[in-house]
Structures are given as structure tokens and as C-alpha cells.
Amino acid sequence: MQKTIIRPISELSKRMADVEAFVVEQDTPVHLTKNGSNHMVIMSSSHFEMMQAKIGMLENLLRSEAEIRQGKSIPAHLAFGEIDQYLKERLHVQSGLQISG
């Protein structure tokens, strides 16, 4: 887990270049406060994209777990069998080859 960096928002206006360099070089978000309360977070675009990707994966995981609980899943061996069959059919259509199996 990353160390939380907290700075007053007044520091941003006085030292924007330093804050920007730190955020980008360290790839660490900086939390800004205003009147002693949380106000905003500044982070690099690469850090933001990484967080968005993680959120997307977690959402997919939650959705998958819910589907499993609702009985909307199939055993892995059946799923892999369906995938194998689909790939064989695609390969057959694309190449015109006869595939046994």
C-alpha cells in the first residue's frame, strides 16, 4: 500500500511545479486539504488509468461472483469444451480445413 501524501491546497498554488513533478515521478497521488478537510486528490494520468483498470476488474469479479451465486455458471470443463469447439469451428471456417475432434 502506498504512503498517503497530504498537503494544504495553498501549497499547490505556491509550488505547482514541485507537486506535479512529485506526482508524476513517484506515481503517488497527493491529497490536498482546504481549511483542514479533505478537498481533492492530484495524481498522474498513468496512476488514474491503473486505478480505472483495477476498478473494472473488480466490477467484473463482483458480477461473476453474483452470477455464480445465482446459478448462472457452468462447470469449467464444460466451458473449456465449448471454447474448444468454437475455436475448431472458427478455424475450419477460416481455413477451409477438415478438423477432427
N, C-alpha and C positions, 0 to 999 in steps of 0.2 A: 504494500500500500504506500502511496506517495505521501510525503510530508505536506501538510497544508500550509500554504503561504498566505498570510493575512496582512493587508496593508490598508491604511486610510486612503480614501479616494483622493484626498488632496495631494497625495504623493504622485498620483497618476498625472495630474496636470503639470507638476513640477519636474517629474523625471520620466516622462513617457518613453523616451528612447531606451533608458535603462530597464524599465519594466518590460518593454517589448522584447529587448534582447534576452532578458532572463527567461521570459515565457517561451520564446522560440528555441533558444539554445538548450535550456533544461527540459523542455517539453513538459513543463509543470504549470498547471493553472494557478493564477493568483486571485485570491478572494479579496475584494475591495469592500471596505466598510464606509458608511456615511453616518455621522453622529453616533458612532459606536455600534451600529447594527449592520448586519449583512446587507449589501446593496447589489453587488454584481460580481461576476467572475470573468476574468480575461484568460483566454487560452489560445494556443496556436491552432491553426486550421487542421493540421495533421492530428493533433490531440482530439479535436472535436470530431473529426471523421472516424477515428478509432472508437470513440465513445458511442457514436451513432451505430457503428458496425456491431459493437457489443450489445447494445440495446436491441438491435434487430435479431441477433442470435438468441438472446434471452426471450424475446417475444415468441420466436419460433419454437423454442423449447417449451415454454408455457403452453402454447397452442397444442403442441404434440402431446404433452402430458395430459391435457384436458381431453383430447381425442382418445387417448388410451383408456382413461377413466370412463369415458362414455361408450367404450366398446367399439370404437371406430378404427381399430387397428387390426392387422393380420400378423400371424407369426412370421418371423424373419425368413425362414426357409421358403415360405410361400412367396414373400415379397421378392426375394432374390430369384426365385423361379420365374416370376412374372417379368422381372427385369431381363433375365437371360433370354426369355422367349421374345420379348420386344426387340432386343438388340439383334438377335438372329434374324427376325423378320425384316428389320431395317437394313441389315447387311445384305440380305437376299434381294430386297427391292432395289437397293442402290447398285449392287454389283451384278445382279442377274445370275449369281451363282446358286447352285443347289447345295443346301446345307443340311446335313443330317443331325439329328439330335432330338 
